[in-house]
Amino acid sequence: MKKTTFFLIVLVVGGFTGSLAAQADDFVPVTDEMLLDPSPDDWLMFSRTYDNQRFSPLDQINPQNVDQLGMAWVRGLRPGVQENIPIVYRGVMYVVNPGAVVQALDATNGDLIWEYRRRLPDDLRKFIRNVGRSRTLAISGELVFYTAPDGYVVALDARTGQLGWEAMAQDYKTGIQHTTGPIVVEGKVITGRSCPNARCYIMAHDARTGEELWKFYTSAAPGEPGGDTWGDLPVEKRMTSPWGLPGAYDPMRKLIYWGTANPKPHTRMKRHGGDHDAVPRSSPSELYSNSTVALNPDTGELVWYYQHLPGDDWDSDHTQERILIRTTLDPDPTAVKWINPRIPRGEEREIVVSVGEPGGLWVLDRDQGQFLWTTPFPYDVPEFHVSHIDVETGKTYLNWDRVLKKEGDRHIICFMNTKGYWPMAYHPGKNSLYIPFHDACLDMTAKMETPNGGQRQAIFRPGSDPEAFAGIAKVNVATGRTQRIYSAAVPGNGAMLATAGDLIFWGDMDRRFRAFDADSGEILWETIVGGIIQNSTITYAVNGQQYVAILTGDGASGTGGPLSVVKTLTPVRGHNAIYVFALPEGR
């Protein structure tokens, strides 16, 4: 294993460069066909493709030469909350800086092509925390799409950065905040958001004009299908957000699959005036919280839903990415706890896979959301938040023993922040998921006077090994068999990346960025960068040269839980930068 260390921070402050004119003249509009089948050289959306597999066909960097990886370039970013995953098209990287700044950079050296600085309202920070949380950008036609912190969806000219259109998606004074970033599906810019004090929604705008096309509210209203699952709560208090990462898109079925968060306030007692049993303790309950929803992209109409956790009590979001996979199914009962007995063994199925913030690996059929199999993840423990599943129907039951039923009740619930907004990856050649995880649980006490009804603390799972607090799990999608191919005491917030070079790239909170063998998990290369590796990990190619990029910085969520457990780690805060690596020329 080769180890390199890099401490220099290069801060680039620039205006337009001579490359701007050439880039504008040569620009080729991004078509729907390109989004459906992108060039291996490009990274056109947050997980590269609509199926969210985070797999790159590039294989120039491989186990035989990865130890030669070196720094290609580094560029400082503005200070503030940084959770962005950049996109790359034809040698140009588009990236969000904290503070509502979008930049186009030469992806070979980091030189600035253009910069868009949005002027924000003077009172924005009175209503919105962590300005700049938009997790990704999208591109279509000649436009780059950005979800701004002042509540607007913004379209920028990809060649010049000039404003094309802007459309108000929410009033920032309500506290509603853009968090997911956008995706573009069939000419529609689709966005999610966080709504801490309001009923929330997924939204679509016309990509050419900015016209609002539809909204899907993620909580059912009284009189609507599923409306009675919230009990007597008025509609404005039915709060559950699609805040995490954008959805996946299946062009054959014309469906978008999106994850939703827990209902708020966190505890059932707080939501229902002290009555912990006001709503069912099995699904469906408080729809469509903690669910996968499948939407028609033309209308926003709900086609089907599956609820992973009913009537949540612990802020256990299921709003992470959904991955679409085609695989044979033969789940191993020694590895998988709950299996639909009606699955024809060995049959090929098209599935949607997710791992929630509270853990658990969920596999559903893409057509109608049929339950296929689920298993506790990363470990099967009595404190798991789901007690059992009716395998015939897929109906889920929350762990009633862990529900806070009266003031002062205290319970440990597993897991907490297992895999936050940093996405996992899938390698089709291995038919395996690569899942970054933390082995943390939640110690929670009911306190009705607190805003969310409880005092919370992340802890090591009882009886767990602190030296194996974090790691990478390799899961065979056909059988559900799990190998923990990497374990460490230090957690990570980095996105997983799988490549055709049979490498897995991932970074941690202690500034280590590593390449792993996709079969064994052996560390084949590592380097030390300047700060916490946050989300971000991508790869792309320009002029035949493959690059791997990460962003460092502090996220608004996801760092507090793991870092409050690992007290021996003192992270480098406030280091926002882009680091890009490549093989030596001539390799």
N, C-alpha and C positions, 0 to 999 in steps of 0.2 A: 504494500500500500504506500503510495506516495502522499506526502502531506505538504501543503503549501500554506503560508501565512501571509495575509495582506492587511495592513493597517491604514494605509493612506486613504483619505477621503478627498475626492476631487469634486469641488463645487463648481458647477458651470453656470454662469449667468450670461445669457446671450440673447440676441435678437434674431432676426431673420438672417439666414445664411445664403450663400450663393447656390446651394443645392435646392432651395425652394422652387425656383423657376423650373429647373429640370424635373423635379418631382411632380409639379403641377402639369407640365406639358406631357409627361409620360404616363399620367395616371390612367389606370384601367378600372372602370366602375366594377364594384363587387356585385355579382349577380346572385339570384337565388340558387342557381346551379353551383356556383362556387361555395356558397354556404352549406349546401347539401353534401358536396364532395370537395373539400378544400384541398389545395395543393399541400403536399407534405412540408413544403418550405414555410407555409404560413401558419399563424395561430390566430384564427378569426373570431373566436369567442372564448369565454373564460375557461372552458375545458376542451377547447380546440374544435370539437364536433358537437352536433345536436344531441348525440347519445350520452354526452358527458363522460366518456370513458377515460379522458386524459391520457390517451395513448398516441404516440407519435410514430409514424412509419420511418422516421429518419434513423439511420443505423451507422452513420460515419463514426460516431463515438460508440465504442463497444468495450467489452471486458478486456480485450487485448491492448487497447491504447488509452483507456480512460485515465490511467495514471499519468499521462502526459498533459492533461487538461491544465490550462493556465488562464490567468486573467486576460480577457480581451479588452474590456473597458469597465469603468465605474463612473457613476454620476450621482451627485448629491440631489436629494429631493427637498422640498420645502418642509419646515417643521409642522408637527401636528399628528393627528391620528392617521395611520397608514394601513389600509387593508386591501390595496388594489391588486388585481391580476391584469397585467397589460395584454394588449393584442398586437399582432404583427402582421402587416400586409405588404408584400413586395419590397421588403427591406426597410420598411418604416415601422417603428414601434410607437404606439399610442398609449399614453399612460396618464393616470390621474395623480396629481400631487395633492397633499392636504391643502385645505383653504380654497377649494374650488378652482384649481388650475389644471388645465389639460395641455399636454405637450405632445408634439410629434418629433421623434428623434430618429436620426440615422441609426439603424439597428446594428451597423458594423462598428460604430465608434462612439455613439452617444451624443453626437453633435446635434444641436437644436435646429430643427427645421421651422417649426412655428410654435407659438404658445398662445393659449386662450386663458385670460384671467377674468373670471366672472366677478362683477361688482355685486357684493352681497349687502342686504339690508343692515343698517347699523344695529338694529335690535335683535338680529338673528340668534345670537348666543343666549338671549334671555329665554328662548323657546326650544332651541335645538342644541343638544350636546354633541361633542365629538364631530365637529363640522368636517366633512370630507370623507365620510365612510363609504361612498359609492364603491362597490367592490370590483367593478369591471366596466369596460366600455363595449359598445357593439358597432358594427360597421355594415353598411349596405349602400349600394349605389355609389354616390360620391360623398356620402355623409358618414360622420362618426357621431354616435349617440352617447350622451352623458346625462346622468341623473344628478342634478345639482341640489345642494343642501337647502336652497330657498324654495324648494317644492316644484321646480320646473324640470321638464324633460327638454333637453337642449340638443339640437342638431347642428353640427359644425361641418364646414367644408373640409373634407379629408386632405385636400391639397394645400389649403391656405390657413385653416383655422377660423375663417370668418363665420359668423353666425348665420345659419341657414333659416332655422325657425326655432321658436321656443313655445312650449305649451305648459300651462299651469296644471299640475297633477294633484296638488294639495296645498292647503294654507299652512305655511310653516308655523303660524301662531297657535295652531292646534297641537303642536308637538309631533305631528306626523313627519317622518324623516325617510328620505331615500336611503336604503342600505344595500339592496341586492345588486344594483346595477341592472342594465337592460340586456335583453336578447331581441333579435329581429327574426320574426317568423312570418313568411308569406306576406312581406311588405308591411308588417305591423311591428312597432316597437313596444315590447311587453315588459312591464316593470312590476316589482314588488316593493314593499316598504315596511317600516316599523310604525305601529300606531299605539303608543303607550297609554293614551287616554281616549281612544275613539274606536269605532267599528272600522275594520280595515278591509283592504281590497287589493286585487291584482288588476292591472289596467293596461289597455292597448291604445296606441295612437297610430295614425297613418304615417308611415315612414317618409312619405314625400311632402306632406303638408302639415303634419302635427295635429290634425283633427282628432279629437277624442272619439274612439270607436266603441269601446265597451268597458265596463267594470264588472268584476266578479267579487262580491263581498264574501270574505272568508268565514263569516259567522251567519248562520241562518236566522232570518227575522221571524217574528211571530206571524203565523198564517202561511209561511212558506214551508215546503218540505224540510223536515228536520228542525223547524222552529221550536217545537215543543221540547226539544232536548236540552234547552237552556232553562227550563222551569219558568219562573215568573219574571226573570230578568228583563228589564226594558231593553230595547234594541241598542240604544247608545252605550249600554254597559256590556254588550256582548263582544268582548275584545279578544281577538287572536290574529296574529300578524304573519304574513308571508315574508319574513325579514331576512332570511338566510342567504341563499344563493339562487340565481335564476333557475327556471325549470328546464326539463329536457323536452325534446320534440320528436315525435314519431311521424315522419311524412307519409308513411303508408296508411296509418290509421287516422291521420289528421288530428292528433291529440297532443296537448301539452300536459306534462306531468310536473306538478309543483308541490312542495312541502309547506305545511303550515305549523305555527308555533302553539305553545300552550295557551290556555285561556288565562286571562288576568282579571283580578289579582291572583297570585299564585295558589293560595289555599282555597279549598272548596268553602270552608267556613266564611272566609272574607268575601268571597264572591256572592254568597247567598245568605248574608245576614246572620251568620252563626250556625246555620243548618248545614252540617257536613254531608247530609244524606238527601239534599234537595233535588239532586239529579242522579241518574243511574250510575252505578259503579262498574257497568260493563258498556261496551259500545252498542249502539250509538249514544253518545253523551256530549253535550255542548259542541255540536257540529258547527264548523268543520275543523275544530282545533285538533292539533297533533295528527293530521291526516295527510295522505296523498290524495290530491284532487286531480282528476283528468278533465281538461277543458277543451272545448272546441275553439280553435284559434280564430275562426271567423266571427263568432258571436260572444265568446266568453261563457257559453252555456256549460253547466256542469254535466258531464257524461257519466262519470262514476266517481266514487270516493272509497277510500279504505281508512278507517280510524285505527291508528297504532296504539294509542293510549287514551282511554275515555276519562273525562272528568279529572284531569291531572291535578295534583296537589303540590307539585314540587318544582315548577318552572322547567319542565322536561321537554324542551322543544323537539319537534320532528321536522324542522324547516331546512334541513340540509339538502344537498343535491340528490337528484335521482339519476341512476345510471341505467341505460337500456342495453340489454344483452340478449343475444340468441344463443341458446345452449341446450344440450340434453339435460334432463333432470333425473337424478337417481340419488336423492338425499340419504345419507348414511345415518341411521337412527342412533348410532353411538356418538355422532358428532352434532346432530340436529335434534333439538328438543321437541319441536312441534311440527308435524308433517301432515299435509293433507293426504288422507289415505286413498283419495280418488285420483291421484296423479298417476298416469300411466308411466311406469318406470322405463327410462331410456328414451322417452319421447322428446323430440326437440320442441322447445317452447321459446316464445319471445317474452322476456320478463322485464320488470322494473325493480331495481334493487336500491335499498336505502339503509343507512345507519343513523339513528337519531342521536341527539346530544346525550340522552340518558342511556345509550347503548342499545343493543339488540340489532340483529341483522335480519332484514325483512325482504322476502321475495314474493312478488305478486305477478299475476298474469297481466299483460298489457291490455288485453281486449276489454275486460270488464272488472279488473281489479280483484280477480279471484285469488284467495289466499293459497299459496303454494307451500312455503315453509318459512319458519322463523326459529331463531335460536338466540338465547342470551349471549351478549357480546360486551366486553371481551371475555367475561367469565360467567359461569352459572353459579349464582349465590342466592341465599335466602332473602337478601335485601333487594333483589331485582324488582323493578317497578311494576312489572306485569306478573300476576300470580299464575294465570293459565290462559290458554286459548282453546276455544271449541274448534278442533281441527276440521270438523265437517263444514262449518260455516265461516270460520275465520274470526268469529266474535272474540274480542279481547276483554279481559278482566283485569282491572288494576289491583295491585297488592293492597287489599283493605287493611291488613295488619300494619301497614306503614303510613296510613292516612292520619293526618292530625285532626283528632275528633273533638278536642276541647282545649281551652287555653292552657298553655304550659306543656302540652304533649311534646315529646321529643323522640325523634326517630332517625335512624340512619337509613338512607335510600341509595341504592346503587343502580346506575352509575351517575356521575356528574361530569358534564363537559367532555364526555368520552371522545367524541370527534366533533369539534365545533364547526365553524364555517370554513375550515380548511378542508378541501375536497380530497377524496380517495381516488384511486386509479384502477383501471382494468387492463390486463394484458391478454388479448385474444389468443395469442399463441400458447399461453399457459392456461387459458380459461380460468384465470385467477384474479381476484380482487386483492389490492394492496391497500390496507387500511391503517392509517396512523391512529394510535389510541393513547389515552391516559387512563390509568387505573385509580381514579379518584371516585369517592362517594360523597354524599351530601349528609351533613349533620344538621338537622333542622328542628327548630322549636316553634310551636304555635304562639304567636304574639299578635293579637287582633289589632293593637294600636299601631303596628307598623304598616307602611303603605301596601305591602303585598301579603300581610298576614303571617309573617314568620321571620325569625332570625336564622341566617344561613351561614354555614361554614363548610368549605371543602376540606376533606380529610383523606388520608390513605385508607384504602379498603381494609377493614379489619383482617389481620392475618396475612396481608400481602407483603411482598418484598419491596422495600423502598428502592432497591437497586434495579428493579424491573418495573418501575412506575410507568414508564412510557415504552412505546415500541411500535413495530410494524407487524401486522398479521397478514399472512398470505392465506386466502380462503379459496378453495376450489369451488367454483360456482355450481358445478354439476352435483357434487356430493356434500358440500358444506363442511368438508374437513378443513381444519384450521391449523396452520403452522405459525408459530411466533418466530419469525426469522430474524428479528432484531429486538433486543431489550436494552434499556438504559435507565439511569436515574433521572436524566434530564428530559423534560417534555418538549414537544415541538408544536409550532403553529404553522408549519410550512405545508403547502399543498403537495400531494404525491404526484409524481410523473413517471410513467412507464414508456419505454421506447422499444422500437424494433431491434435496437442493439442489445436487447436483453439486460437493460439496466433500469434501476429504480433510483430516482433522485428525490432527496428529502432533506430538510434542514430543521434545526432545533432552536431553542431559546437561548442556548449558550454559544451562538454564533457559528456553529459547525454546520457546514453544508457537505453532504456526502452522496456518493454513488455506490449503490449496492448491487450485487449479483442478484438477478431476478429469481434464480432458483434457490440459492442457499442463503441469501441475505448477507453474505460476506461483504465487508466494507472494502471496496476496491480503490477508493480515492476520497480524500476529504480536504477541505480548506477551512480557514477561519476568516470570517468577514467581520464587519464593524458593529453589528447589532443583531437584535432578534430577527430571525428569518420568518417573515410574515406572509402566509398565503402564497400567492404569486407564481410558483415554479412553472416555467414554460421552456420549450425548445423550438427553434426555427432555423432556417438556413437562408443564406444570401450568397449568391455567386458560388455555389457549391460548398460553402463552409457552414458547418453546423455549429450553432451557439446554444448554450443553456443559460437561462437568466433567472435571477431571484430578486425580490425586493426585501429590504430590511426596514424595520420600524416597529412602532407600538400599535397594536390593535386596541379598539375600544372595548371589546369583550374577548373572552377566551384566554387572556393572559392572567387575569386576577385569580381564577380558580386554581389552575395548576401551579402557579407561582406561589400562592399562599400555602400550598401543601409542601412544596420543595423549598424549604426555608434556607437550605445551604446554597442555593443559587442566587447570585446577585447579578441580574441581567443588565446589559448595557442599554440604557433607555435613550430614547430620542434620537437614535441614529437612523435617519431616513435616507436610503440610497438604493440605486440599482447596481447590481453586480452581474456581469456577463462573462461567461467562460467559453473557451474554444480550444481546439488542438492547435499546436504550432503549424504555421504554414508549411505545406509540403508533407506534413504528418508522416 
